[in-house]
C-alpha cells in the first residue's frame, strides 16, 4: 500500500487532522488505530468543552474550537447528534490565591473575546443552586463553554473523512516506522506495509513510543486519570462545575447521568488505565462536599484514561526540524478533545506549508529546548 | 414482531431495529455499538443486552458466538450512592 500521509491514532485529534487534510484536497490518507473507534483517551474523557484557561495559547485554541463545534453538526453532515450543549463552565475558587488568579484569567480571556465573568458565591449559586457555598470564595463563568459527546463527534469526523476518501484501519497497531537517510520511507503495521514520506503522530497516550520509533525524543509522558458516572436523573445542573484547588470536575450530561473526575497527585507515570477504589473514595468525598445533593446518586461505572502531559501543559502541534515529514499532535495534557478542531486545522496547514490560522510558534516542540516553562498552564484538573 | 418493538437494551431504550441499522452501517463490534447507542452503559451494565447483542453480532457477521467479544466489564458491581461511600469512609476512621 502507498499513502501520501499516514496518521497514527484515530482519536479525536487523528480524525480531525484526517478530515482537514482531505477537505483541502489531499488524497491517499491512511489512518491506523490499535483500538476501536474512540477506544483510547477520547472515548474516556470528561466530555467538557472549556475556554476559561490561564494561558493565551490555550484560550485561543479553545475559543476557535468552540466556533467550529457550533457548526460541526452541519459541516460534518452527521446523521446522529453530537450533543453540543453550551450551558457553561462554572469554575469554583476556594482560596484567596485562586480569587486573584481567576480575576487575571478572566481579564486575559476577555481580551481574547471569551465571554467569561467573575461571580460572587451568591451569583454562582444562581447558576448552580446546589453548590456548598461554605467552601466557595468566588467563581468564574463562561456561558459558551459546555458539553460535547466524545463518541458521536469522533464518529462524525470519521464518517466525514471517510466520505472524502480517507482510509481507516482499526485494531491495527503500528509496529515500526522505517527511516532512511533522514527520510521516512515506510510504516509497518501488524498486517500492512505502507510506503509513505509523511507520518502524523496523533497517538495520544502512546505518542512518545511513536516518536521513539523514528528517534525523536518527545518530552511527554502518560498518566492515568480516572472518572466515574452515575445513574441518569432529571436535569438539575446546566454547567460543568470545576475546581482546581478541590481537584474536581463534574457535569450532568444531556443523557442525565453525572460524569465526574479528579486527578491523583501520586499516580505513577505509565499506561495503566485501571479503575481504583482509592479514586472512588476520594471522588465521592470531593463531590459530596462541593455538591451535597449529588450524594444521593448511585455510581454505576468507573474507568481510567491517559493524559499525555507536556512540560507546560499545552499541546505540541508542529513539524519536527530533525526529521522532515514527521508531524506531532500530542502532549494535550488532558484537553485534546476540546482543542481537536484547531489541532486538525493547524496541523493540516503546517503539513501543506500554508500560513497558519493562528501563530503556532509556541505550540512547536522546539519551545522545550532550553526552556524553564514560565508560561505554565495551571488551570488543569 | 416488528423490530421497532423489540427492546434490546432496557436501560438505554434501544430497539433491535436501531441495532440492525448500525450493524448495516458497518459497526460490528460491541465496543463500537456501545459508544454510539449506549448499550451496556446503563444501570445493568450490559448484563441484559450483552448476550442478546452477542447473538445478533454472531448472526450478522457469521461468526461463532463464542468468538464474538462483548463489553468490557467495569466496576462497580452494583450501583452505590456517593454518600454511602462517604459514610463508609467516615465509619472506618
Interface residues (C-beta under 8 A of the other chain):
Chain A: X36 X37 X38 X39 X43 X80 X151 X152 X155 X229 X230 X231 X255 X275 X280 X281 X284 X285 X287 X288 X294 X295 X296 X297 X298 X299 X300 X301 X302 X303
Chain B: X27 X29 X31 X32 X35 X36 X38 X41 X42 X43 X45 X74 X75 X76 X79 X80 X81 X82 X83 X85 X86 X89
